[in-house]
Amino acid sequence: MTVRFTWLAHGVGLPLPQRQSASASGFDLAAALPEGEALSLAPGAWALVPCGFALAIPAGFEAQVRPRSGLAAKFGVTVLNAPGTVDADYRGEIKVVLINHGTAPFEIRRGDRIAQMVFAAVADLTLAEADTLEETERGSGGFGSTGIG
């Protein structure tokens, strides 16, 4: 499958989103901030970080914007609305909502890898109203009802 991609003016010169290994599922996204400027995220703060490109995702697919595990583990920085969904009919700039859950300010500069994007198929479903639902062993138990571990 091919996903059409176009740079926006402020993204030109950044590396193309790419997988970092042959079996990686996510394409790394880089910050399209102005050269020489840093965006500082204070602890507890969040910001919308531009990536400098737009996509034409084929119908029947979505892109999920997910955190980078290294940023989360080392600095407490993650994607606030993880996973963020990019719908197939969206043609605007890809942006990432980052939040700093860490204890120190975190600086983001142009070209820093800030998130990853995974493409996934979307099932073509419809919802059908019903008076009752089929019973299951679990029933209505949720949020820890199946135990710990």
C-alpha angles and dihedrals in degrees: 000000000000124000115202113232134189131186119230117219095263092048098055110118097029119118116268111257105265145168113257095216137023093256099038115123097200131073111218116240121213128209113254096206123146115279112266095015126107129204109216117205112200117211107285093015127118135195140186106244118199121226097195101234144080131214140209102215113195118250111268093038139083135191119232118207108212137177123266107242094220094057091049096046098042103034109012091244116142144151108281097212095036117208097028112197125225109195123217093246095052114106101172130104119299108241133175127218103217124188128192110223089167130103098244134053113270122213124212121196135184111291096017111142103242107166143350132244123217122189118219138178116249117218115235099233138156128205117237120197114232135180092222139013130222113269120245133187090252095046114173096339113128144152100049098343092128093057136251120301 
